[in-house]
């Protein structure tokens, strides 16, 4: 005869009362309904009953364990939805991407705020540029000395040794570069001195971006200390190069681009460029990684464009699933030296958010990542060379000082 037992507290706590699984038959471990406790399954049926009960208990334990691991938004404290959680599990957490710690609504609010700040900042920059242009026009009129007088008196001439750098939106429409044409990318310090220059060939030139490329052997000039650090593999020498930049005293050394093919997207008003590096792979090339370089917006010149590398970078995996910040230590150093101002720092912070949004949403250049990943250098293009007419302001300044000393 089966013997079943129960507990008054268990019957009271169960919503079904005595009709619930509050009975235990001696010799069995689980609590059952009264009918199940009095039943005498045998053979396969007994195994099936026990298997189902064991599966149910296991599912409950796993569900509780999973729920305990569910992320909580660091901003509002709400638990992540299943959709948000599964998205992060499938993509993988990205080192340095704090938006992974936000729930969906807070993440959307974060990027909406960054976009609003970016639009407001761009509008302020455009307004400032327009006001500066109007002031320059008024200044020029004042220097002309009135109607009927041509040219400017000597006191109104620009500073010597500084190249004119027409900005987008000033004067006539922007002159487009032709595909295959050689252009020069220059990093120009706020003093007007050239920090580096690299010969590139134009792949495409549209309102959205100037797309350029180079291959091993492309001519370049960069700080001698920077070249020395590459040869020696000593990053401390790079730090010395930035110290030299802060003093305004550095020398340029000739160099060549090595090992990889480079494809570079430079949107005209963005504080970054997107680069793709293609490494040797058998008889061809493969996409090694994407590389986001944070830098000044484009200033077009007759021979190419000017910008300024702000040292911090983002390295992105070929499939866009992982990324990692690079050279944060050097960025902190140039901030301490005053090379990167507070205004530039704010622009870089906003650009970081913009790039992470592009990666997350596969927008911008990353919307066509598969197409560009299969890009190849045109074998008909000669290796880019720096035009003989391009001279650095630093060298001109040195020659000028030498002439004065004679």
Phi and psi in degrees as a GROMACS rama.xvg file:
@    title "Ramachandran Plot"
@    xaxis  label "Phi"
@    yaxis  label "Psi"
@TYPE xy
-69.9482  144.503  UNK-2
-117.042  122.393  UNK-3
-118.403  147.718  UNK-4
-132.708  163.786  UNK-5
-151.393  179.84  UNK-6
-130.812  137.727  UNK-7
-59.0591  -41.7025  UNK-8
-62.3599  -38.8355  UNK-9
-66.2888  -41.7646  UNK-10
-63.736  -40.0144  UNK-11
-69.1128  -36.549  UNK-12
-77.4408  -26.8638  UNK-13
-79.3087  130.022  UNK-14
-57.5229  -30.9944  UNK-15
-85.6141  -1.31956  UNK-16
61.6382  -136.595  UNK-17
-68.399  -10.8746  UNK-18
-85.6808  -3.44207  UNK-19
-92.5436  -176.692  UNK-20
-78.394  70.1722  UNK-21
-117.585  9.56841  UNK-22
-113.138  140.946  UNK-23
-128.932  125.762  UNK-24
-88.8195  130.601  UNK-25
-58.7955  132.312  UNK-26
100.693  -10.1978  UNK-27
-116.993  153.261  UNK-28
-92.6991  -29.5795  UNK-29
-91.6211  157.04  UNK-30
-87.6194  136.964  UNK-31
-135.917  168.757  UNK-32
-69.3351  164.848  UNK-33
-61.5433  -38.8652  UNK-34
-64.7448  -41.9365  UNK-35
-67.1463  -36.4856  UNK-36
-68.2011  -34.781  UNK-37
-84.0158  -15.7315  UNK-38
-69.8489  154.96  UNK-39
-127.212  68.7012  UNK-40
-66.2716  152.669  UNK-41
-142.233  168.372  UNK-42
59.6866  -139.02  UNK-43
-62.2029  -33.1725  UNK-44
-64.0468  -38.1987  UNK-45
-63.8765  -44.2813  UNK-46
-62.7507  -40.2875  UNK-47
-63.958  -43.2067  UNK-48
-61.539  -46.6807  UNK-49
-65.6803  -38.5633  UNK-50
-63.5911  -44.4005  UNK-51
-63.2557  -40.6552  UNK-52
-65.9304  -41.4304  UNK-53
-64.8262  -41.1196  UNK-54
-63.1378  -39.5947  UNK-55
-63.7452  -45.6761  UNK-56
-65.0842  -38.2664  UNK-57
-64.9516  -42.1003  UNK-58
-62.8464  -38.5672  UNK-59
-65.3728  -42.0128  UNK-60
-64.7698  -43.3923  UNK-61
-66.1333  -39.15  UNK-62
-64.4094  -41.1847  UNK-63
-66.213  -40.8477  UNK-64
-64.2246  -42.5411  UNK-65
-65.3597  -41.6343  UNK-66
-63.4811  -34.6103  UNK-67
-66.5428  -24.0499  UNK-68
-92.9212  -4.45811  UNK-69
-60.8139  127.357  UNK-70
-64.293  153.243  UNK-71
-118.969  134.578  UNK-72
-61.08  128.852  UNK-73
-74.2977  -11.6239  UNK-74
-96.7981  -50.6286  UNK-75
-106.525  -12.1845  UNK-76
83.972  0.138718  UNK-77
-77.6414  148.296  UNK-78
-73.1088  146.901  UNK-79
-65.2171  144.306  UNK-80
-71.3053  162.408  UNK-81
-58.0373  -39.7114  UNK-82
-63.4671  -46.4668  UNK-83
-65.0818  -41.3251  UNK-84
-65.7829  -45.3939  UNK-85
-64.8526  -34.2808  UNK-86
-62.1849  -45.3058  UNK-87
-68.336  -38.0492  UNK-88
-64.3421  -37.861  UNK-89
-74.4231  -34.3447  UNK-90
-87.2083  -32.2088  UNK-91
92.3279  141.153  UNK-92
-69.7205  142.116  UNK-93
-105.984  124.056  UNK-94
-60.5315  128.035  UNK-95
89.2863  -8.2723  UNK-96
-93.9566  97.9577  UNK-97
-74.1155  -13.2658  UNK-98
-69.3297  -15.3327  UNK-99
-64.6388  -19.42  UNK-100
-89.597  1.36331  UNK-101
-106.703  146.236  UNK-102
-70.9127  171.877  UNK-103
-56.5829  -53.2807  UNK-104
-60.8381  -41.037  UNK-105
-68.4218  -35.8017  UNK-106
-64.4641  -45.1526  UNK-107
-61.7016  -40.6292  UNK-108
-64.3119  -38.8056  UNK-109
-61.512  -49.1375  UNK-110
-70.5496  -31.8313  UNK-111
-64.8073  -38.9329  UNK-112
-66.4848  -42.4341  UNK-113
-62.0143  -41.373  UNK-114
-65.7971  -40.5752  UNK-115
-63.3846  -41.4924  UNK-116
-64.3331  -40.2326  UNK-117
-64.4209  -43.4279  UNK-118
-63.6874  -43.785  UNK-119
-64.2997  -40.4802  UNK-120
-66.2892  -42.7011  UNK-121
-63.0373  -39.6334  UNK-122
-64.0429  -40.0208  UNK-123
-64.7677  -39.7364  UNK-124
-65.1646  -41.857  UNK-125
-64.4777  -41.3645  UNK-126
-63.5607  -42.1171  UNK-127
-65.4672  -40.4676  UNK-128
-64.8777  -40.2529  UNK-129
-64.8705  -43.4803  UNK-130
-63.7923  -39.0658  UNK-131
-65.2373  -39.3286  UNK-132
-66.0907  -40.8176  UNK-133
-65.3669  -39.8121  UNK-134
-64.8494  -37.4373  UNK-135
-65.9885  -38.8642  UNK-136
-64.0309  -44.1724  UNK-137
-63.8583  -38.9215  UNK-138
-63.6781  -41.7441  UNK-139
-63.758  -38.9972  UNK-140
-64.7839  -38.1656  UNK-141
-66.8262  -32.8571  UNK-142
-78.0014  -16.1664  UNK-143
-73.1327  -19.1004  UNK-144
78.3044  18.4425  UNK-145
102.955  174.718  UNK-146
-66.1222  145.078  UNK-147
86.8875  -3.32373  UNK-148
-109.741  123.618  UNK-149
-99.4236  152.159  UNK-150
79.8322  -178.709  UNK-151
-117.868  144.014  UNK-152
-67.1041  164.68  UNK-153
-57.5949  -34.9045  UNK-154
-67.5914  -12.8954  UNK-155
-101.036  3.07476  UNK-156
-73.0644  151.039  UNK-157
-70.746  169.782  UNK-158
-66.4954  140.171  UNK-159
-71.8789  154.329  UNK-160
77.5681  12.7809  UNK-161
-123.225  121.808  UNK-162
-75.0517  144.295  UNK-163
-71.968  133.469  UNK-164
-128.006  86.727  UNK-165
-59.3117  134.003  UNK-166
-94.5865  153.886  UNK-167
-61.0677  135.353  UNK-168
94.8747  -9.74453  UNK-169
-96.264  131.14  UNK-170
73.7659  -140.85  UNK-171
-72.3791  174.721  UNK-172
-61.4482  152.57  UNK-173
-63.7921  130.643  UNK-174
-78.4254  126.01  UNK-175
-83.0743  144.63  UNK-176
-85.8478  148.778  UNK-177
-85.1313  146.643  UNK-178
-59.0417  130.945  UNK-179
91.5839  -11.6434  UNK-180
-70.3169  144.318  UNK-181
-80.8666  131.121  UNK-182
-130.531  164.369  UNK-183
-120.977  124.075  UNK-184
-90.8688  124.642  UNK-185
-120.202  137.135  UNK-186
-93.8673  117.607  UNK-187
-118.86  123.183  UNK-188
-68.5711  157.557  UNK-189
-60.1142  -20.6395  UNK-190
-74.3208  -11.3005  UNK-191
97.5916  -6.83191  UNK-192
-80.3817  143.527  UNK-193
-83.0655  128.097  UNK-194
-91.4082  -38.0493  UNK-195
-161.6  163.106  UNK-196
-151.655  145.54  UNK-197
-140.13  133.168  UNK-198
-81.2763  133.217  UNK-199
-134.177  164.776  UNK-200
-116.731  143.501  UNK-201
-79.0624  128.839  UNK-202
-96.5345  -41.707  UNK-203
-160.043  152.103  UNK-204
-142.979  104.818  UNK-205
-130.787  179.165  UNK-206
-63.6883  -30.7427  UNK-207
-73.6465  -40.9654  UNK-208
-167.033  153.389  UNK-209
-96.9972  116.723  UNK-210
-104.711  122.373  UNK-211
-130.289  171.525  UNK-212
-154.281  159.714  UNK-213
-148.791  164.671  UNK-214
-130.126  166.422  UNK-215
-52.3094  135.013  UNK-216
102.467  -12.4927  UNK-217
-59.4866  136.604  UNK-218
-74.5657  146.716  UNK-219
-150.332  163.292  UNK-220
-135.89  134.239  UNK-221
-147.201  169.451  UNK-222
-56.2269  139.167  UNK-223
-59.4851  -37.5487  UNK-224
-65.9874  -36.6156  UNK-225
-65.6419  -43.3491  UNK-226
-61.5919  -38.7157  UNK-227
-63.7816  -39.5306  UNK-228
-65.8637  -33.7979  UNK-229
-67.2175  -41.5487  UNK-230
-67.894  -42.4931  UNK-231
-87.0031  -15.2911  UNK-232
66.4278  29.5108  UNK-233
-112.162  106.398  UNK-234
-68.3696  -21.82  UNK-235
-63.7476  -28.7237  UNK-236
-69.3002  -32.6651  UNK-237
-61.3776  -39.0732  UNK-238
-61.0072  -39.9688  UNK-239
-62.6284  -35.7305  UNK-240
-62.7615  -40.9972  UNK-241
-68.5064  -35.0943  UNK-242
-61.1067  -38.5231  UNK-243
-65.685  -39.5991  UNK-244
-60.2753  -39.9246  UNK-245
-63.1972  -31.7107  UNK-246
-85.1813  -15.1874  UNK-247
80.8737  13.4013  UNK-248
-122.213  108.648  UNK-249
-154.57  160.522  UNK-250
-117.737  146.808  UNK-251
-98.8903  145.032  UNK-252
-123.08  144.458  UNK-253
-70.7822  144.555  UNK-254
-152.061  177.028  UNK-255
-135.676  148.632  UNK-256
-70.5715  140.078  UNK-257
-126.873  149.949  UNK-258
72.2706  -55.4803  UNK-259
-105.472  155.425  UNK-260
-85.9508  140.503  UNK-261
-118.831  132.283  UNK-262
-119.914  126.93  UNK-263
-128.685  124.292  UNK-264
-103.972  126.96  UNK-265
-127.318  91.7783  UNK-266
-63.671  139.333  UNK-267
-64.0819  -34.5204  UNK-268
-108.781  1.0453  UNK-269
-85.2899  152.623  UNK-270
-91.6043  38.3906  UNK-271
-164.292  162.586  UNK-272
-127.947  152.889  UNK-273
-109.558  124.86  UNK-274
-118.843  146.326  UNK-275
-122.718  129.034  UNK-276
-107.741  127.271  UNK-277
-111.413  122.267  UNK-278
-103.06  157.11  UNK-279
-58.9294  139.585  UNK-280
-148.142  92.859  UNK-281
66.1638  -125.348  UNK-282
-87.6364  -4.17782  UNK-283
-127.535  -150.451  UNK-284
-134.098  150.944  UNK-285
-130.419  152.363  UNK-286
-69.3006  115.27  UNK-287
-81.4397  -46.359  UNK-288
-171.013  161.96  UNK-289
-93.1774  155.821  UNK-290
-148.789  115.306  UNK-291
-97.7113  119.51  UNK-292
-103.296  120.641  UNK-293
-88.6583  126.158  UNK-294
-159.726  174.914  UNK-295
-66.8998  152.547  UNK-296
-59.5198  163.942  UNK-297
-71.5352  135.818  UNK-298
-120.521  108.733  UNK-299
-71.7467  146.083  UNK-300
-127.011  175.189  UNK-301
-62.9175  -29.9886  UNK-302
-106.026  0.688361  UNK-303
162.811  -121.819  UNK-304
-153.265  152.243  UNK-305
-111.136  148.332  UNK-306
-155.059  -166.952  UNK-307
-152.933  118.995  UNK-308
-65.8055  127.223  UNK-309
-101.116  18.3291  UNK-310
79.1679  -38.7208  UNK-311
-79.8355  143.426  UNK-312
-140.303  165.946  UNK-313
-128.461  119.961  UNK-314
-96.6287  127.527  UNK-315
-122.057  137.25  UNK-316
-65.4425  155.03  UNK-317
-56.234  -34.5769  UNK-318
-90.3002  6.81245  UNK-319
66.5275  15.8151  UNK-320
-90.7749  -17.6153  UNK-321
-138.424  148.491  UNK-322
-151.756  159.978  UNK-323
-149.609  136.629  UNK-324
-73.4999  147.373  UNK-325
-132.204  144.192  UNK-326
62.4205  33.7288  UNK-327
-63.3904  -32.2732  UNK-328
-65.6026  -41.4282  UNK-329
-68.5832  -34.3999  UNK-330
-63.9802  -43.2784  UNK-331
-61.9699  -35.352  UNK-332
-67.91  -46.5228  UNK-333
-69.0322  -25.23  UNK-334
-66.3113  -44.2662  UNK-335
-63.926  -34.6861  UNK-336
-76.3565  -11.9346  UNK-337
84.2906  7.99993  UNK-338
-67.4556  -38.4475  UNK-339
-104.564  117.028  UNK-340
-78.1308  171.6  UNK-341
-62.2705  -39.0977  UNK-342
-63.9613  -43.6682  UNK-343
-65.2769  -37.9301  UNK-344
-61.4159  -43.2321  UNK-345
-63.2165  -38.86  UNK-346
-65.5624  -39.088  UNK-347
-65.3824  -42.5227  UNK-348
-59.3552  -44.2501  UNK-349
-65.3019  -38.2934  UNK-350
-66.029  -34.7613  UNK-351
-57.4066  -49.0071  UNK-352
-62.2252  -39.1529  UNK-353
-63.3865  -42.3709  UNK-354
-67.0679  -43.2557  UNK-355
-62.928  -35.838  UNK-356
-66.2229  -41.147  UNK-357
-60.1715  -41.0937  UNK-358
-68.0329  -44.2597  UNK-359
-65.8531  -40.4659  UNK-360
-95.2837  -1.49102  UNK-361
53.785  51.5139  UNK-362
-114.245  179.841  UNK-363
63.1365  -140.246  UNK-364
-64.7849  -26.9773  UNK-365
-72.7716  -13.1012  UNK-366
-67.374  -23.3941  UNK-367
-115.258  32.4089  UNK-368
-59.5229  -41.7243  UNK-369
-63.9157  -40.363  UNK-370
-63.2312  -47.5532  UNK-371
-73.1625  -24.6528  UNK-372
-64.9264  -22.3897  UNK-373
-96.3559  6.80837  UNK-374
-63.8143  147.375  UNK-375
-135.754  145.928  UNK-376
-62.4152  133.76  UNK-377
-70.1669  114.843  UNK-378
-64.4602  -15.5902  UNK-379
-78.3402  -13.4074  UNK-380
-83.5254  127.727  UNK-381
-67.2904  159.215  UNK-382
-61.0373  131.779  UNK-383
-62.0687  136.437  UNK-384
-123.562  147.959  UNK-385
-71.892  129.386  UNK-386
-59.3687  144.067  UNK-387
-63.1313  -25.8651  UNK-388
-75.1067  -15.4901  UNK-389
-82.8484  115.214  UNK-390
-123.149  151.652  UNK-391
-84.3417  144.768  UNK-392
-62.8275  -29.6776  UNK-393
-64.349  -43.6705  UNK-394
-67.6196  -40.0283  UNK-395
-60.6892  -41.8021  UNK-396
-63.328  -38.7337  UNK-397
-65.3802  -41.7665  UNK-398
-64.8377  -37.4881  UNK-399
-63.9431  -43.4691  UNK-400
-65.3558  -38.0241  UNK-401
-63.795  -39.9065  UNK-402
-65.6747  -35.7227  UNK-403
-69.7528  -28.8581  UNK-404
-80.4637  -13.3973  UNK-405
